[in-house]
Amino acid sequence: MSFTTPDLYDDFGDRCGSCETQFKQYGGRHVFSGRIRTLQCLEDNVLLRRMLETPSDGEVLVVDGSGSLRCALMGDLVAGLGERNGWSGVIIHGAVRDVHALAGLDFGIKALGSNPKKSGKKGTGQMDVSVMFGGATFTPGHWLYSDDNGILVAPEKLT
């Protein structure tokens, strides 16, 4: 995969949006893209695990965890499911854990921060609904592009 988000923005700025939220890179794959799938949940990762257990053709899961850093929504075991099932990566508007192990995965992972505390296990949340943070709207079926410079979203494939 060869793109940079600044080059994409220069070429397609009128057709894409930029996410202003400053995420940290946690996965071993720093450049990733794919169709967007979404999840909205608060301090509960049951639906996140369920989604990453399903096969994917390179989609990116965008998780709106309401920016909560009180517990981690994903650790190395759940991230490993995404890697093995063909997901391109995950953007978590919340926290992760097992950061050293996450860095060893060939999987894109961005999150706000880390916390060793596990999340709840009630299965609450919504899948495949539009979510918004950082001035960007993440719509299921649209495209996401991520690298060390940031995140772009677009209604169609840009590359």
VMD Tcl script that builds the backbone (N, CA, C; Angstrom):
set m [mol new atoms 477]
animate dup $m
set s [atomselect $m all]
$s set {name element resname resid chain x y z} {
  {N N MET 1 A 0.858 -1.156 0.000}
  {CA C MET 1 A 0.000 0.000 0.000}
  {C C MET 1 A 0.908 1.224 0.000}
  {N N SER 2 A 0.773 2.054 -0.996}
  {CA C SER 2 A 1.641 3.232 -1.011}
  {C C SER 2 A 0.815 4.486 -1.227}
  {N N PHE 3 A 0.616 5.222 -0.148}
  {CA C PHE 3 A -0.021 6.522 -0.195}
  {C C PHE 3 A 0.431 7.278 1.037}
  {N N THR 4 A 0.312 8.574 0.989}
  {CA C THR 4 A 0.422 9.385 2.195}
  {C C THR 4 A -0.851 10.223 2.260}
  {N N THR 5 A -1.338 10.436 3.462}
  {CA C THR 5 A -2.563 11.223 3.579}
  {C C THR 5 A -2.365 12.667 3.105}
  {N N PRO 6 A -1.177 13.297 3.290}
  {CA C PRO 6 A -1.021 14.641 2.710}
  {C C PRO 6 A -1.146 14.645 1.187}
  {N N ASP 7 A -0.548 13.642 0.519}
  {CA C ASP 7 A -0.670 13.571 -0.943}
  {C C ASP 7 A -2.118 13.335 -1.363}
  {N N LEU 8 A -2.811 12.451 -0.644}
  {CA C LEU 8 A -4.219 12.213 -0.965}
  {C C LEU 8 A -5.032 13.493 -0.786}
  {N N TYR 9 A -4.760 14.212 0.293}
  {CA C TYR 9 A -5.513 15.450 0.508}
  {C C TYR 9 A -5.203 16.471 -0.578}
  {N N ASP 10 A -3.939 16.564 -0.973}
  {CA C ASP 10 A -3.580 17.501 -2.041}
  {C C ASP 10 A -4.305 17.164 -3.345}
  {N N ASP 11 A -4.432 15.867 -3.635}
  {CA C ASP 11 A -5.065 15.434 -4.883}
  {C C ASP 11 A -6.592 15.407 -4.829}
  {N N PHE 12 A -7.160 15.122 -3.638}
  {CA C PHE 12 A -8.605 14.890 -3.534}
  {C C PHE 12 A -9.270 15.690 -2.409}
  {N N GLY 13 A -8.666 16.794 -1.991}
  {CA C GLY 13 A -9.164 17.554 -0.845}
  {C C GLY 13 A -10.614 17.968 -0.936}
  {N N ASP 14 A -11.098 18.158 -2.152}
  {CA C ASP 14 A -12.496 18.551 -2.317}
  {C C ASP 14 A -13.447 17.365 -2.129}
  {N N ARG 15 A -12.906 16.136 -2.064}
  {CA C ARG 15 A -13.749 14.941 -1.933}
  {C C ARG 15 A -13.500 14.170 -0.646}
  {N N CYS 16 A -12.696 14.734 0.272}
  {CA C CYS 16 A -12.422 14.000 1.503}
  {C C CYS 16 A -12.391 14.945 2.699}
  {N N GLY 17 A -12.462 14.344 3.876}
  {CA C GLY 17 A -12.411 15.096 5.117}
  {C C GLY 17 A -11.290 14.588 5.998}
  {N N SER 18 A -10.796 15.451 6.841}
  {CA C SER 18 A -9.688 15.129 7.735}
  {C C SER 18 A -10.196 15.036 9.171}
  {N N CYS 19 A -9.709 14.053 9.900}
  {CA C CYS 19 A -10.044 13.910 11.321}
  {C C CYS 19 A -9.025 14.706 12.138}
  {N N GLU 20 A -9.507 15.628 12.966}
  {CA C GLU 20 A -8.639 16.499 13.755}
  {C C GLU 20 A -8.106 15.841 15.024}
  {N N THR 21 A -8.712 14.766 15.465}
  {CA C THR 21 A -8.283 14.104 16.692}
  {C C THR 21 A -6.875 13.557 16.520}
  {N N GLN 22 A -6.047 13.784 17.528}
  {CA C GLN 22 A -4.657 13.334 17.492}
  {C C GLN 22 A -4.546 11.954 18.132}
  {N N PHE 23 A -4.509 10.929 17.289}
  {CA C PHE 23 A -4.406 9.550 17.741}
  {C C PHE 23 A -2.945 9.124 17.842}
  {N N LYS 24 A -2.691 8.120 18.660}
  {CA C LYS 24 A -1.374 7.488 18.742}
  {C C LYS 24 A -1.408 6.199 17.934}
  {N N GLN 25 A -0.290 5.874 17.298}
  {CA C GLN 25 A -0.149 4.604 16.576}
  {C C GLN 25 A 0.230 3.519 17.580}
  {N N TYR 26 A -0.480 2.398 17.570}
  {CA C TYR 26 A -0.151 1.290 18.451}
  {C C TYR 26 A 0.164 0.000 17.699}
  {N N GLY 27 A -0.361 -0.166 16.505}
  {CA C GLY 27 A -0.132 -1.391 15.748}
  {C C GLY 27 A 1.166 -1.349 14.969}
  {N N GLY 28 A 1.571 -2.499 14.472}
  {CA C GLY 28 A 2.777 -2.604 13.674}
  {C C GLY 28 A 2.604 -2.086 12.255}
  {N N ARG 29 A 1.371 -1.963 11.793}
  {CA C ARG 29 A 1.085 -1.443 10.449}
  {C C ARG 29 A 0.698 0.029 10.587}
  {N N HIS 30 A 1.554 0.923 10.106}
  {CA C HIS 30 A 1.300 2.353 10.267}
  {C C HIS 30 A 0.536 2.978 9.108}
  {N N VAL 31 A 0.499 2.307 7.970}
  {CA C VAL 31 A -0.231 2.807 6.809}
  {C C VAL 31 A -1.311 1.778 6.477}
  {N N PHE 32 A -2.574 2.197 6.545}
  {CA C PHE 32 A -3.661 1.269 6.241}
  {C C PHE 32 A -4.874 2.031 5.731}
  {N N SER 33 A -5.707 1.321 5.005}
  {CA C SER 33 A -6.930 1.909 4.464}
  {C C SER 33 A -7.945 0.808 4.227}
  {N N GLY 34 A -9.182 1.213 3.977}
  {CA C GLY 34 A -10.233 0.260 3.661}
  {C C GLY 34 A -11.602 0.873 3.846}
  {N N ARG 35 A -12.610 0.094 3.468}
  {CA C ARG 35 A -13.992 0.526 3.692}
  {C C ARG 35 A -14.252 0.577 5.197}
  {N N ILE 36 A -15.069 1.524 5.579}
  {CA C ILE 36 A -15.364 1.754 6.993}
  {C C ILE 36 A -16.494 0.849 7.470}
  {N N ARG 37 A -16.260 0.248 8.634}
  {CA C ARG 37 A -17.317 -0.360 9.457}
  {C C ARG 37 A -17.275 0.398 10.769}
  {N N THR 38 A -18.363 0.518 11.469}
  {CA C THR 38 A -18.363 1.303 12.704}
  {C C THR 38 A -18.984 0.551 13.871}
  {N N LEU 39 A -18.617 1.043 15.031}
  {CA C LEU 39 A -19.152 0.530 16.285}
  {C C LEU 39 A -19.193 1.684 17.265}
  {N N GLN 40 A -20.311 1.819 17.957}
  {CA C GLN 40 A -20.436 2.818 19.002}
  {C C GLN 40 A -20.650 2.067 20.311}
  {N N CYS 41 A -19.738 2.238 21.247}
  {CA C CYS 41 A -19.847 1.542 22.531}
  {C C CYS 41 A -19.144 2.366 23.602}
  {N N LEU 42 A -19.518 2.165 24.842}
  {CA C LEU 42 A -18.901 2.882 25.945}
  {C C LEU 42 A -18.422 1.875 26.980}
  {N N GLU 43 A -17.116 1.722 27.065}
  {CA C GLU 43 A -16.473 0.905 28.096}
  {C C GLU 43 A -16.970 -0.538 28.096}
  {N N ASP 44 A -17.276 -1.055 26.922}
  {CA C ASP 44 A -17.776 -2.424 26.748}
  {C C ASP 44 A -17.281 -2.917 25.391}
  {N N ASN 45 A -16.526 -4.027 25.372}
  {CA C ASN 45 A -15.932 -4.450 24.100}
  {C C ASN 45 A -16.506 -5.741 23.513}
  {N N VAL 46 A -17.645 -6.181 23.975}
  {CA C VAL 46 A -18.231 -7.424 23.463}
  {C C VAL 46 A -18.509 -7.321 21.954}
  {N N LEU 47 A -19.121 -6.239 21.518}
  {CA C LEU 47 A -19.436 -6.084 20.088}
  {C C LEU 47 A -18.167 -5.880 19.264}
  {N N LEU 48 A -17.164 -5.239 19.830}
  {CA C LEU 48 A -15.877 -5.063 19.145}
  {C C LEU 48 A -15.254 -6.425 18.853}
  {N N ARG 49 A -15.208 -7.270 19.851}
  {CA C ARG 49 A -14.674 -8.624 19.659}
  {C C ARG 49 A -15.492 -9.381 18.615}
  {N N ARG 50 A -16.816 -9.293 18.724}
  {CA C ARG 50 A -17.700 -9.994 17.793}
  {C C ARG 50 A -17.429 -9.565 16.343}
  {N N MET 51 A -17.225 -8.266 16.132}
  {CA C MET 51 A -16.965 -7.785 14.772}
  {C C MET 51 A -15.615 -8.296 14.256}
  {N N LEU 52 A -14.571 -8.232 15.080}
  {CA C LEU 52 A -13.246 -8.655 14.628}
  {C C LEU 52 A -13.113 -10.170 14.497}
  {N N GLU 53 A -14.056 -10.913 15.048}
  {CA C GLU 53 A -14.090 -12.370 14.865}
  {C C GLU 53 A -14.594 -12.757 13.482}
  {N N THR 54 A -15.221 -11.816 12.775}
  {CA C THR 54 A -15.783 -12.118 11.452}
  {C C THR 54 A -14.763 -11.825 10.360}
  {N N PRO 55 A -14.768 -12.604 9.288}
  {CA C PRO 55 A -13.844 -12.359 8.178}
  {C C PRO 55 A -14.094 -11.000 7.519}
  {N N SER 56 A -13.018 -10.391 7.048}
  {CA C SER 56 A -13.085 -9.088 6.399}
  {C C SER 56 A -12.209 -9.095 5.165}
  {N N ASP 57 A -12.549 -8.248 4.201}
  {CA C ASP 57 A -11.717 -8.104 3.013}
  {C C ASP 57 A -10.909 -6.805 3.085}
  {N N GLY 58 A -10.396 -6.500 4.273}
  {CA C GLY 58 A -9.544 -5.330 4.448}
  {C C GLY 58 A -10.256 -4.092 4.933}
  {N N GLU 59 A -11.369 -4.261 5.617}
  {CA C GLU 59 A -12.103 -3.111 6.143}
  {C C GLU 59 A -11.365 -2.503 7.345}
  {N N VAL 60 A -11.753 -1.277 7.694}
  {CA C VAL 60 A -11.244 -0.601 8.881}
  {C C VAL 60 A -12.410 -0.410 9.839}
  {N N LEU 61 A -12.247 -0.866 11.070}
  {CA C LEU 61 A -13.279 -0.706 12.083}
  {C C LEU 61 A -13.023 0.593 12.848}
  {N N VAL 62 A -14.007 1.482 12.831}
  {CA C VAL 62 A -13.929 2.738 13.567}
  {C C VAL 62 A -14.817 2.594 14.796}
  {N N VAL 63 A -14.201 2.715 15.977}
  {CA C VAL 63 A -14.904 2.503 17.240}
  {C C VAL 63 A -15.030 3.830 17.977}
  {N N ASP 64 A -16.270 4.278 18.161}
  {CA C ASP 64 A -16.511 5.481 18.947}
  {C C ASP 64 A -16.761 5.051 20.385}
  {N N GLY 65 A -15.713 5.168 21.187}
  {CA C GLY 65 A -15.807 4.857 22.604}
  {C C GLY 65 A -16.011 6.099 23.447}
  {N N SER 66 A -16.542 7.161 22.839}
  {CA C SER 66 A -16.829 8.439 23.498}
  {C C SER 66 A -15.589 9.079 24.107}
  {N N GLY 67 A -14.414 8.688 23.636}
  {CA C GLY 67 A -13.179 9.276 24.135}
  {C C GLY 67 A -12.806 8.831 25.538}
  {N N SER 68 A -13.477 7.806 26.054}
  {CA C SER 68 A -13.214 7.355 27.421}
  {C C SER 68 A -11.849 6.663 27.525}
  {N N LEU 69 A -11.098 7.059 28.532}
  {CA C LEU 69 A -9.818 6.425 28.834}
  {C C LEU 69 A -9.881 5.664 30.161}
  {N N ARG 70 A -11.097 5.454 30.686}
  {CA C ARG 70 A -11.273 4.775 31.975}
  {C C ARG 70 A -10.966 3.291 31.914}
  {N N CYS 71 A -11.026 2.693 30.709}
  {CA C CYS 71 A -10.687 1.287 30.525}
  {C C CYS 71 A -10.343 1.073 29.058}
  {N N ALA 72 A -9.709 -0.047 28.779}
  {CA C ALA 72 A -9.301 -0.354 27.402}
  {C C ALA 72 A -10.405 -1.100 26.672}
  {N N LEU 73 A -10.657 -0.691 25.429}
  {CA C LEU 73 A -11.635 -1.394 24.599}
  {C C LEU 73 A -11.007 -2.558 23.832}
  {N N MET 74 A -9.675 -2.549 23.671}
  {CA C MET 74 A -9.031 -3.619 22.915}
  {C C MET 74 A -7.629 -3.877 23.458}
  {N N GLY 75 A -7.284 -5.169 23.503}
  {CA C GLY 75 A -5.931 -5.598 23.842}
  {C C GLY 75 A -5.388 -6.481 22.743}
  {N N ASP 76 A -4.291 -7.157 23.025}
  {CA C ASP 76 A -3.614 -7.942 21.994}
  {C C ASP 76 A -4.427 -9.131 21.497}
  {N N LEU 77 A -5.213 -9.763 22.346}
  {CA C LEU 77 A -5.979 -10.932 21.905}
  {C C LEU 77 A -7.072 -10.541 20.903}
  {N N VAL 78 A -7.802 -9.493 21.199}
  {CA C VAL 78 A -8.861 -9.042 20.293}
  {C C VAL 78 A -8.253 -8.460 19.013}
  {N N ALA 79 A -7.168 -7.702 19.137}
  {CA C ALA 79 A -6.493 -7.166 17.945}
  {C C ALA 79 A -5.984 -8.305 17.063}
  {N N GLY 80 A -5.488 -9.373 17.684}
  {CA C GLY 80 A -5.025 -10.538 16.926}
  {C C GLY 80 A -6.139 -11.166 16.106}
  {N N LEU 81 A -7.370 -11.115 16.606}
  {CA C LEU 81 A -8.513 -11.617 15.832}
  {C C LEU 81 A -8.681 -10.804 14.551}
  {N N GLY 82 A -8.586 -9.492 14.673}
  {CA C GLY 82 A -8.704 -8.633 13.502}
  {C C GLY 82 A -7.611 -8.900 12.487}
  {N N GLU 83 A -6.391 -9.058 12.966}
  {CA C GLU 83 A -5.265 -9.348 12.073}
  {C C GLU 83 A -5.493 -10.668 11.328}
  {N N ARG 84 A -5.865 -11.704 12.065}
  {CA C ARG 84 A -6.071 -13.033 11.452}
  {C C ARG 84 A -7.273 -13.085 10.518}
  {N N ASN 85 A -8.283 -12.254 10.754}
  {CA C ASN 85 A -9.503 -12.296 9.949}
  {C C ASN 85 A -9.512 -11.310 8.796}
  {N N GLY 86 A -8.378 -10.686 8.496}
  {CA C GLY 86 A -8.264 -9.878 7.291}
  {C C GLY 86 A -8.642 -8.418 7.407}
  {N N TRP 87 A -8.893 -7.921 8.617}
  {CA C TRP 87 A -9.184 -6.501 8.787}
  {C C TRP 87 A -7.904 -5.705 8.548}
  {N N SER 88 A -8.033 -4.521 7.992}
  {CA C SER 88 A -6.875 -3.661 7.752}
  {C C SER 88 A -6.422 -2.972 9.029}
  {N N GLY 89 A -7.375 -2.550 9.839}
  {CA C GLY 89 A -7.024 -1.869 11.075}
  {C C GLY 89 A -8.229 -1.420 11.855}
  {N N VAL 90 A -7.939 -0.754 12.990}
  {CA C VAL 90 A -8.963 -0.260 13.905}
  {C C VAL 90 A -8.574 1.145 14.354}
  {N N ILE 91 A -9.544 2.034 14.374}
  {CA C ILE 91 A -9.387 3.364 14.962}
  {C C ILE 91 A -10.282 3.374 16.194}
  {N N ILE 92 A -9.707 3.611 17.377}
  {CA C ILE 92 A -10.484 3.573 18.614}
  {C C ILE 92 A -10.469 4.941 19.275}
  {N N HIS 93 A -11.641 5.554 19.328}
  {CA C HIS 93 A -11.807 6.819 20.046}
  {C C HIS 93 A -12.005 6.460 21.513}
  {N N GLY 94 A -10.913 5.955 22.105}
  {CA C GLY 94 A -10.878 5.443 23.457}
  {C C GLY 94 A -9.501 4.848 23.692}
  {N N ALA 95 A -9.408 3.898 24.610}
  {CA C ALA 95 A -8.116 3.344 25.020}
  {C C ALA 95 A -7.920 1.891 24.592}
  {N N VAL 96 A -6.640 1.489 24.552}
  {CA C VAL 96 A -6.221 0.114 24.302}
  {C C VAL 96 A -5.335 -0.335 25.465}
  {N N ARG 97 A -4.931 -1.595 25.454}
  {CA C ARG 97 A -3.976 -2.114 26.436}
  {C C ARG 97 A -3.049 -3.101 25.742}
  {N N ASP 98 A -2.069 -3.623 26.460}
  {CA C ASP 98 A -1.082 -4.555 25.897}
  {C C ASP 98 A -0.298 -3.883 24.771}
  {N N VAL 99 A 0.138 -2.650 25.002}
  {CA C VAL 99 A 0.704 -1.848 23.919}
  {C C VAL 99 A 1.966 -2.451 23.306}
  {N N HIS 100 A 2.788 -3.118 24.082}
  {CA C HIS 100 A 3.997 -3.726 23.514}
  {C C HIS 100 A 3.617 -4.845 22.541}
  {N N ALA 101 A 2.660 -5.658 22.909}
  {CA C ALA 101 A 2.209 -6.752 22.033}
  {C C ALA 101 A 1.510 -6.204 20.789}
  {N N LEU 102 A 0.739 -5.133 20.921}
  {CA C LEU 102 A 0.051 -4.547 19.768}
  {C C LEU 102 A 1.055 -4.093 18.709}
  {N N ALA 103 A 2.190 -3.576 19.138}
  {CA C ALA 103 A 3.211 -3.080 18.208}
  {C C ALA 103 A 3.786 -4.202 17.341}
  {N N GLY 104 A 3.684 -5.443 17.794}
  {CA C GLY 104 A 4.206 -6.576 17.041}
  {C C GLY 104 A 3.230 -7.168 16.036}
  {N N LEU 105 A 2.011 -6.642 15.978}
  {CA C LEU 105 A 1.006 -7.166 15.055}
  {C C LEU 105 A 1.062 -6.428 13.716}
  {N N ASP 106 A 0.875 -7.168 12.626}
  {CA C ASP 106 A 0.764 -6.542 11.308}
  {C C ASP 106 A -0.682 -6.104 11.134}
  {N N PHE 107 A -1.027 -5.063 11.845}
  {CA C PHE 107 A -2.407 -4.613 11.959}
  {C C PHE 107 A -2.373 -3.134 12.319}
  {N N GLY 108 A -3.200 -2.332 11.663}
  {CA C GLY 108 A -3.263 -0.911 11.973}
  {C C GLY 108 A -4.098 -0.664 13.214}
  {N N ILE 109 A -3.524 0.048 14.169}
  {CA C ILE 109 A -4.246 0.348 15.416}
  {C C ILE 109 A -3.924 1.778 15.824}
  {N N LYS 110 A -4.951 2.600 15.900}
  {CA C LYS 110 A -4.818 3.941 16.447}
  {C C LYS 110 A -5.819 4.087 17.574}
  {N N ALA 111 A -5.385 4.733 18.661}
  {CA C ALA 111 A -6.252 4.985 19.803}
  {C C ALA 111 A -5.799 6.271 20.480}
  {N N LEU 112 A -6.616 6.755 21.411}
  {CA C LEU 112 A -6.282 7.974 22.130}
  {C C LEU 112 A -5.198 7.751 23.172}
  {N N GLY 113 A -5.162 6.569 23.761}
  {CA C GLY 113 A -4.205 6.277 24.821}
  {C C GLY 113 A -4.345 4.845 25.273}
  {N N SER 114 A -3.756 4.560 26.433}
  {CA C SER 114 A -3.791 3.185 26.948}
  {C C SER 114 A -4.195 3.178 28.417}
  {N N ASN 115 A -4.728 2.028 28.834}
  {CA C ASN 115 A -5.116 1.801 30.218}
  {C C ASN 115 A -5.110 0.289 30.438}
  {N N PRO 116 A -4.473 -0.215 31.494}
  {CA C PRO 116 A -4.440 -1.663 31.708}
  {C C PRO 116 A -5.774 -2.281 32.127}
  {N N LYS 117 A -6.726 -1.470 32.533}
  {CA C LYS 117 A -8.018 -1.966 33.017}
  {C C LYS 117 A -8.855 -2.516 31.864}
  {N N LYS 118 A -9.452 -3.698 32.067}
  {CA C LYS 118 A -10.356 -4.312 31.087}
  {C C LYS 118 A -11.676 -3.554 31.010}
  {N N SER 119 A -12.325 -3.683 29.861}
  {CA C SER 119 A -13.646 -3.076 29.687}
  {C C SER 119 A -14.728 -3.992 30.234}
  {N N GLY 120 A -15.957 -3.477 30.262}
  {CA C GLY 120 A -17.110 -4.270 30.650}
  {C C GLY 120 A -17.460 -5.296 29.587}
  {N N LYS 121 A -18.337 -6.231 29.926}
  {CA C LYS 121 A -18.694 -7.333 29.023}
  {C C LYS 121 A -20.208 -7.539 28.973}
  {N N LYS 122 A -20.951 -6.459 28.747}
  {CA C LYS 122 A -22.416 -6.568 28.706}
  {C C LYS 122 A -22.979 -6.673 27.295}
  {N N GLY 123 A -22.192 -6.329 26.283}
  {CA C GLY 123 A -22.675 -6.399 24.904}
  {C C GLY 123 A -23.493 -5.203 24.482}
  {N N THR 124 A -23.272 -4.056 25.109}
  {CA C THR 124 A -24.029 -2.861 24.755}
  {C C THR 124 A -23.327 -2.087 23.642}
  {N N GLY 125 A -24.107 -1.379 22.851}
  {CA C GLY 125 A -23.565 -0.558 21.777}
  {C C GLY 125 A -24.355 -0.728 20.499}
  {N N GLN 126 A -23.877 -0.071 19.430}
  {CA C GLN 126 A -24.536 -0.141 18.122}
  {C C GLN 126 A -23.483 -0.380 17.049}
  {N N MET 127 A -23.801 -1.239 16.108}
  {CA C MET 127 A -22.906 -1.531 14.994}
  {C C MET 127 A -23.409 -0.860 13.722}
  {N N ASP 128 A -22.451 -0.463 12.882}
  {CA C ASP 128 A -22.726 0.086 11.556}
  {C C ASP 128 A -23.696 1.255 11.557}
  {N N VAL 129 A -23.414 2.223 12.441}
  {CA C VAL 129 A -24.111 3.500 12.461}
  {C C VAL 129 A -23.057 4.579 12.211}
  {N N SER 130 A -23.437 5.687 11.604}
  {CA C SER 130 A -22.475 6.773 11.423}
  {C C SER 130 A -22.052 7.313 12.783}
  {N N VAL 131 A -20.744 7.552 12.940}
  {CA C VAL 131 A -20.206 8.118 14.173}
  {C C VAL 131 A -19.384 9.351 13.810}
  {N N MET 132 A -19.306 10.284 14.762}
  {CA C MET 132 A -18.578 11.529 14.516}
  {C C MET 132 A -17.647 11.826 15.672}
  {N N PHE 133 A -16.422 12.206 15.340}
  {CA C PHE 133 A -15.473 12.780 16.286}
  {C C PHE 133 A -14.360 13.440 15.486}
  {N N GLY 134 A -13.692 14.389 16.110}
  {CA C GLY 134 A -12.589 15.076 15.451}
  {C C GLY 134 A -12.985 15.835 14.200}
  {N N GLY 135 A -14.232 16.288 14.131}
  {CA C GLY 135 A -14.690 17.029 12.969}
  {C C GLY 135 A -14.925 16.174 11.733}
  {N N ALA 136 A -14.903 14.860 11.886}
  {CA C ALA 136 A -15.109 13.947 10.751}
  {C C ALA 136 A -16.299 13.032 11.033}
  {N N THR 137 A -16.981 12.664 9.958}
  {CA C THR 137 A -18.062 11.689 10.053}
  {C C THR 137 A -17.575 10.391 9.428}
  {N N PHE 138 A -17.716 9.305 10.163}
  {CA C PHE 138 A -17.301 7.983 9.711}
  {C C PHE 138 A -18.565 7.195 9.372}
  {N N THR 139 A -18.779 7.012 8.083}
  {CA C THR 139 A -19.999 6.389 7.583}
  {C C THR 139 A -19.692 4.994 7.071}
  {N N PRO 140 A -20.428 3.979 7.533}
  {CA C PRO 140 A -20.189 2.628 7.030}
  {C C PRO 140 A -20.258 2.589 5.503}
  {N N GLY 141 A -19.277 1.919 4.898}
  {CA C GLY 141 A -19.205 1.809 3.449}
  {C C GLY 141 A -18.339 2.868 2.793}
  {N N HIS 142 A -18.085 3.980 3.494}
  {CA C HIS 142 A -17.163 4.983 2.966}
  {C C HIS 142 A -15.733 4.484 3.174}
  {N N TRP 143 A -14.739 5.256 2.764}
  {CA C TRP 143 A -13.334 4.835 2.812}
  {C C TRP 143 A -12.548 5.638 3.835}
  {N N LEU 144 A -11.601 4.967 4.474}
  {CA C LEU 144 A -10.717 5.587 5.450}
  {C C LEU 144 A -9.273 5.341 5.025}
  {N N TYR 145 A -8.436 6.362 5.186}
  {CA C TYR 145 A -7.010 6.290 4.881}
  {C C TYR 145 A -6.254 6.786 6.110}
  {N N SER 146 A -5.293 6.010 6.587}
  {CA C SER 146 A -4.575 6.366 7.802}
  {C C SER 146 A -3.078 6.141 7.621}
  {N N ASP 147 A -2.297 7.084 8.119}
  {CA C ASP 147 A -0.846 6.924 8.197}
  {C C ASP 147 A -0.349 7.756 9.377}
  {N N ASP 148 A 0.967 7.958 9.480}
  {CA C ASP 148 A 1.512 8.711 10.604}
  {C C ASP 148 A 1.094 10.177 10.607}
  {N N ASN 149 A 0.602 10.681 9.482}
  {CA C ASN 149 A 0.177 12.078 9.379}
  {C C ASN 149 A -1.238 12.314 9.896}
  {N N GLY 150 A -2.072 11.290 9.849}
  {CA C GLY 150 A -3.443 11.448 10.295}
  {C C GLY 150 A -4.401 10.543 9.568}
  {N N ILE 151 A -5.681 10.927 9.588}
  {CA C ILE 151 A -6.761 10.114 9.050}
  {C C ILE 151 A -7.604 10.952 8.090}
  {N N LEU 152 A -7.885 10.381 6.921}
  {CA C LEU 152 A -8.802 10.988 5.963}
  {C C LEU 152 A -9.989 10.054 5.748}
  {N N VAL 153 A -11.156 10.629 5.471}
  {CA C VAL 153 A -12.340 9.844 5.116}
  {C C VAL 153 A -12.891 10.388 3.810}
  {N N ALA 154 A -13.434 9.484 3.014}
  {CA C ALA 154 A -14.005 9.872 1.717}
  {C C ALA 154 A -15.147 8.937 1.365}
  {N N PRO 155 A -16.141 9.446 0.620}
  {CA C PRO 155 A -17.259 8.582 0.247}
  {C C PRO 155 A -16.898 7.531 -0.791}
  {N N GLU 156 A -15.781 7.727 -1.506}
  {CA C GLU 156 A -15.360 6.741 -2.511}
  {C C GLU 156 A -13.867 6.465 -2.357}
  {N N LYS 157 A -13.412 5.411 -3.000}
  {CA C LYS 157 A -12.002 5.043 -2.987}
  {C C LYS 157 A -11.192 6.125 -3.694}
  {N N LEU 158 A -10.096 6.570 -3.067}
  {CA C LEU 158 A -9.300 7.658 -3.625}
  {C C LEU 158 A -8.062 7.187 -4.385}
  {N N THR 159 A -7.580 6.016 -4.111}
  {CA C THR 159 A -6.327 5.562 -4.748}
  {C C THR 159 A -6.599 4.611 -5.875}
}
mol reanalyze $m
mol bondsrecalc $m
mol representation Tube
mol addrep $m
